[in-house]
């Protein structure tokens, strides 16, 4: 009874947009799923979460003046008329702030030119503006760089309609056998911009569902946590057309990995046009209806 009450409490205390676990399943399992859904919602709709994206601007020249004003080479959707200048020299990018415009990095004021580290670097630079509501960062894709802009007041965030889920259930939590690949193997992954990236492919996951064998190629560093991009018979028919993602633990000592399809989630591109999502590789298109995890997102009427 106490566990059942916890499940009901989790469903009631969170935002109303979080769909409760409604299937008549083990209450401990239901509570775990509800906790995962709450965390997913919180991260997605955070002030700097994926729903806060308002712009993606590729650096086509050696230097760009940026801001929301008409005189800016890169016109931002939000923020001050003049924010500063971004300059690139090979793979080195710098940012020079507009004089008198308040902004910070890690809480410290930016008063002069700084090195602008990208998401490929150990410590990416995040420039906060508009009293911390806005954020400017740098992404590195292939040979190209782009500015990623977030804002807590983004319409995609303030109008976020919430997440819906397939009923799923414990039957969609399966144990797979990890089959390692030879060291150095990579898998070609195409993203939504058309760029192909060779990603580390340490092994495959083999499992059975209702007596039928299936196989998924995994991404990640050998011995570490795994990432899977997959499509299935619900893709475009109830779930996001381009596929869904799974974050999985590293294989255990016996080479097993638990795949919980109830935790399948939509890529950022389901919520914003300003993301660069990797797409499902041909190897990971399952001839199976995975009726578990997130369903397709429906933005507000007239939204993105």
C-alpha positions in Angstrom: 0.0 0.0 0.0 2.8 2.4 0.8 4.5 1.8 -2.6 1.1 2.3 -4.4 0.7 5.6 -2.5 4.1 6.6 -3.7 3.2 6.0 -7.3 0.0 8.1 -6.9 1.9 10.8 -5.2 4.5 11.0 -7.9 1.8 11.3 -10.5 0.1 14.0 -8.6 2.9 16.2 -7.3 4.7 16.7 -10.6 3.6 19.0 -13.4 0.3 18.0 -14.8 1.8 17.4 -18.2 3.7 14.3 -17.0 1.6 11.2 -17.9 1.3 8.9 -14.9 2.1 5.2 -15.2 -1.4 3.7 -15.6 -0.9 0.1 -16.5 -1.7 -2.4 -13.7 1.9 -3.4 -13.1 4.1 -4.1 -10.2 3.9 -0.9 -8.0 7.7 -0.8 -7.5 8.2 -0.9 -11.3 5.6 1.8 -11.7 7.3 4.0 -9.2 10.6 3.6 -10.9 9.1 4.5 -14.3 7.3 7.6 -12.8 10.6 8.8 -11.3 12.3 8.4 -14.7 9.5 10.3 -16.4 9.7 13.2 -13.9 13.5 13.5 -14.3 13.1 13.4 -18.1 10.5 16.2 -18.0 12.5 18.3 -15.6 15.7 18.1 -17.8 13.9 18.7 -21.1 12.0 21.8 -19.8 14.8 23.3 -17.7 15.6 27.0 -18.4 18.6 25.7 -20.5 17.0 22.5 -21.6 16.3 21.4 -25.2 12.9 23.2 -25.3 14.7 26.6 -24.7 16.6 26.5 -28.1 15.9 29.6 -30.2 18.7 29.6 -32.7 21.4 27.7 -34.6 23.8 29.9 -36.6 26.7 28.4 -38.7 29.9 30.4 -38.8 30.5 30.9 -42.5 33.1 33.7 -42.2 36.2 34.4 -40.2 34.4 36.9 -38.0 30.7 37.7 -37.3 29.1 40.5 -35.3 26.2 39.0 -33.4 23.1 40.5 -31.8 19.4 40.9 -32.2 19.7 44.3 -34.0 19.5 44.8 -37.8 23.3 45.7 -38.0 24.4 42.2 -36.9 25.9 39.8 -39.3 24.3 37.0 -37.3 20.9 38.1 -36.2 19.8 36.5 -32.9 16.1 36.0 -32.2 16.6 37.3 -28.6 19.0 39.3 -26.6 20.6 42.8 -26.9 20.9 44.6 -30.2 24.7 44.0 -30.1 26.1 41.1 -28.1 29.7 40.9 -29.4 31.9 39.4 -32.1 32.8 35.8 -32.8 36.0 35.2 -34.7 37.5 31.9 -36.0 41.1 31.1 -36.8 41.2 27.4 -37.9 39.8 25.4 -35.0 40.3 28.3 -32.6 37.3 30.5 -31.9 37.2 33.6 -29.8 34.4 35.9 -28.5 34.7 39.6 -27.8 31.8 41.1 -25.9 30.1 44.4 -26.8 31.3 47.1 -24.5 28.8 47.8 -21.7 26.6 44.8 -22.3 26.5 42.6 -19.2 27.2 38.9 -19.7 28.9 36.1 -17.7 30.7 32.8 -18.0 30.5 30.5 -15.0 29.2 33.5 -13.0 32.2 35.7 -13.8 31.7 38.9 -15.9 33.0 38.9 -19.4 34.8 42.1 -20.0 37.3 41.3 -22.8 38.1 38.7 -25.5 37.9 35.1 -24.4 38.5 31.7 -26.0 35.2 30.2 -27.0 35.4 26.5 -26.4 33.0 24.2 -28.2 31.1 21.1 -27.2 34.0 19.0 -28.5 36.3 20.5 -25.8 36.6 19.4 -22.2 35.0 22.5 -20.8 32.6 24.1 -23.3 32.0 27.9 -22.9 28.5 29.0 -22.0 28.0 32.7 -22.2 25.0 33.9 -20.2 23.1 37.1 -21.1 19.7 38.7 -20.4 20.3 38.3 -16.7 21.0 34.7 -17.1 17.9 33.8 -19.1 19.8 33.6 -22.4 22.8 31.3 -23.2 25.2 31.3 -26.1 27.4 28.2 -26.8 29.4 26.8 -29.6 29.0 23.4 -31.3 31.5 21.7 -33.6 30.2 19.4 -36.4 32.7 18.0 -38.8 34.7 20.9 -40.1 32.0 23.4 -39.2 31.2 25.5 -36.1 27.8 27.0 -35.1 26.4 29.2 -32.4 23.7 27.6 -30.3 21.3 30.0 -28.6 19.0 29.2 -25.7 16.6 31.4 -23.8 14.4 30.6 -20.8 11.5 32.6 -22.4 11.5 30.6 -25.7 8.0 29.9 -27.0 8.9 26.2 -27.3 9.6 26.1 -23.6 6.8 28.4 -22.2 4.3 26.6 -24.5 5.7 23.1 -23.9 2.7 20.7 -24.0 4.4 17.8 -22.1 5.2 14.2 -22.8 3.0 11.2 -23.6 4.0 7.6 -23.4 3.0 4.1 -24.6 1.6 2.0 -21.8 4.7 -0.3 -22.0 5.3 -2.4 -19.0 7.8 -4.8 -17.4 7.7 -7.0 -20.6 9.6 -4.2 -22.4 12.5 -4.5 -20.0 14.7 -7.1 -21.6 18.1 -8.6 -21.0 20.5 -8.4 -24.0 23.8 -10.1 -24.7 26.6 -7.7 -25.5 28.6 -8.9 -28.5 31.9 -6.9 -28.7 33.3 -5.7 -32.0 37.0 -5.6 -32.9 38.8 -2.6 -31.3 38.5 0.5 -33.3 35.3 -0.3 -35.2 33.1 2.6 -36.1 29.6 3.1 -37.4 28.5 5.8 -39.9 25.8 8.0 -38.3 24.1 10.7 -40.4 22.6 13.7 -38.6 19.6 15.8 -39.5 21.9 18.3 -41.3 23.2 15.6 -43.6 26.6 15.3 -42.0 28.0 11.8 -41.6 30.1 11.1 -38.5 32.1 7.9 -37.8 31.2 7.0 -34.2 32.8 4.5 -31.9 30.8 1.2 -32.2 32.1 -1.1 -29.4 29.6 -3.9 -30.0 26.0 -5.0 -30.6 23.2 -6.0 -28.3 21.3 -9.2 -29.1 18.0 -10.0 -27.4 14.7 -11.8 -27.9 11.2 -10.4 -27.7 8.3 -12.9 -27.8 10.6 -15.6 -29.1 12.0 -13.5 -32.0 15.7 -12.5 -32.0 16.7 -8.8 -32.6 20.0 -7.0 -32.7 21.0 -3.3 -32.1 24.3 -1.6 -32.7 25.5 0.4 -29.7 27.6 3.5 -29.6 30.1 4.6 -26.9 33.6 4.0 -25.6 34.6 0.4 -24.9 33.8 -0.6 -21.3 31.6 2.5 -20.8 27.9 3.4 -20.9 26.1 2.7 -24.2 24.0 4.9 -26.5 21.5 3.4 -29.0 19.6 5.1 -31.8 16.8 2.9 -33.1 13.7 2.9 -35.3 10.8 0.5 -35.1 7.3 -0.1 -36.6 5.9 2.7 -34.5 8.3 5.3 -36.1 6.0 7.7 -37.9 3.0 5.8 -36.6 2.8 7.0 -33.0 6.4 7.6 -32.2 8.9 10.2 -33.6 9.5 9.3 -37.3 13.3 9.6 -37.2 13.6 7.2 -34.3 14.2 7.3 -30.6 17.2 7.1 -28.2 18.2 4.8 -25.3 20.9 5.4 -22.7 22.1 2.1 -21.4 24.6 1.0 -18.7 27.9 -0.6 -19.5 27.8 -4.4 -19.9 28.1 -6.3 -16.6 30.8 -8.8 -15.8 28.8 -11.5 -17.7 28.4 -9.4 -20.8 24.7 -8.6 -20.2 22.9 -5.3 -20.6 19.4 -4.5 -19.5 17.4 -2.6 -22.1 14.4 -0.8 -20.8 12.4 0.3 -23.8 10.1 2.1 -21.4 12.9 4.7 -21.3 13.1 5.2 -25.0 13.0 8.9 -25.6 12.6 11.4 -28.4 15.7 13.2 -29.9 15.9 17.0 -29.4 14.7 17.5 -33.0 11.3 16.4 -31.9 11.0 19.6 -29.9 13.0 22.2 -31.8 14.3 22.9 -35.3 17.6 24.1 -33.9 19.2 20.8 -33.0 21.6 18.6 -34.9 20.3 15.1 -34.1 21.9 11.9 -35.2 19.5 9.7 -37.1 18.8 5.9 -36.9 21.4 3.9 -38.8 20.0 1.2 -41.1 21.3 -1.5 -38.8 19.0 -0.4 -36.0 15.6 -0.5 -37.8 13.6 -3.1 -35.9 10.9 -5.1 -37.5 8.9 -4.7 -34.3 6.4 -2.3 -32.8 8.0 -1.0 -29.6 4.9 0.2 -27.8 6.9 1.6 -24.9 8.6 4.8 -24.1 7.8 8.3 -25.4 5.3 8.9 -28.1 5.6 11.6 -30.8 5.5 15.1 -29.4 2.7 17.4 -30.4 3.6 21.1 -30.1 1.0 23.8 -29.4 -1.3 24.6 -32.3 0.6 27.0 -34.5 3.9 26.0 -32.9 7.0 24.4 -34.3 
